[in-house]
Amino acid sequence: MLSFWEQKELIHYDYIVVGSGITGLSTACVIKERKPNAHILVLERGLLPTGASTKNAGFACIGSLSEKVYDLALMGEEKLLQLIENRWIGLELLRKRLGDTAIDFQNNGGYELILSHESNLHLEQLSSMNDRLRQIFKQDVFKEDKSKIGTFGFNANKLQSMVVNSLEGQINTGKMMNALHQYASSLGIKIITGADVSVIEENDNYVLVHANSSYNNIAFKASKVAICTNAFTRKLFPHLEINPGRGQVLVTSPISDLKVKGIFSFDEGFYYFRNFENRIIFGGGRNLDFEKEATTSFETNEKIIAQLQQYLSEMIIPNYSYTIEQTWTGIMAFGPNKLPLLQSMSDRIAMGVRLNGMGVALGSKIAEDLADILLSDD
């Protein structure tokens, strides 16, 4: 039962954002930046953001060559270029809002490993992909450089070449989310964690957002609501075409004289790794077990972890001594064409979800577009 004070001061807002990941907090910030007097509430079902925002590997990237070749066939040139540009815009917005120091942004470059058994199909399209991307970046993005295999200490017998992308960067995911949370709080945005939204009920003049906690159930009230729950959105809107995808990640112990520096990927981006100081963070492998990984359960898939460990020991750091210190999982959201789902559900409810594993890059741009929708009639 709510008190008089709670009913009067704590449940009424101009805007409610459901989800406190990158997209959710950024959406709240954009609205507050544009409407400083707005009362904004962010609701998060976990004590920390539940999906992938605090569980990703910290890639600040526009993607690899093989990923772009695959996406071109999937969505066509126009949509591909728009998606790449939105990723770049999103990264620039994130860096501008929080500052490079606060998120520990490092422009160490990106590298795609071409495995010894793979075809040269992607390499054959390097020049034509550069021609397309020059419309956005005014320079060549990709170049082949086999010499980098030895530079990073990889097993040359496992690789035939490498593709370099000098635009790629990396961030400290924990620092980024801390900085975004602190920035939102500094604007006066209220954030409540442990609030599991179960029902969103729209009326003529307002929206009720029913949230459950360990102690009580509260119906918060707002003029408009933003849904930023990514892979968990079907709990509220079961009809949407959103498929969860779990990402397995591991981190090594500190490694003496580690040569690996930058962000790396292979197998069309299904595998990805980076250095964090003198450790390696390595994730991916959904394509080994798509069916089992299409889940919102945060369990470890031992089959995938074993494959990650094998790639580490045989190809990535074959001559180093290390242990696996930790494994974890994050839940991403995917759709049929790798395009985010950004739309109005009604005059008072809009959503920005299904970021297809590109949340770090896309989240801030989706937030801008989502805020445009919510503020369009104000």
Secondary structure, DSSP 8 states (H G I E B T S, - for coil): ---HHHHHHTSEEEEEEE--SHHHHHHHHHHHHH-TT--EEEEESSSS--SSTTTS--EE----HHHHHHHHHHH-HHHHHHHHHHHHHHHHHHHHHH-HHHHT-B---EEEEEETTS-SHHHHTHHHHHHHHHHHHSS--EEE-TTHHHHTT--GGGEEEEEEETT-EE--HHHHHHHHHHHHHHTT-EEEES-EEEEEEE-SS-EEEEEE-SS-EEEEEEEEEEE--GGGGGGT-TTS--EEEEEEEEEE---TT----SEEEETTTTEEEEEETTEEEEEE-GGGSHHHHSSS-----HHHHHHHHHHIIIIISTT----EEEEEEEEEEE-SSS--EEEESSSSEEEEE--TT-HHHHHHHHHHHHHHHHHTT-
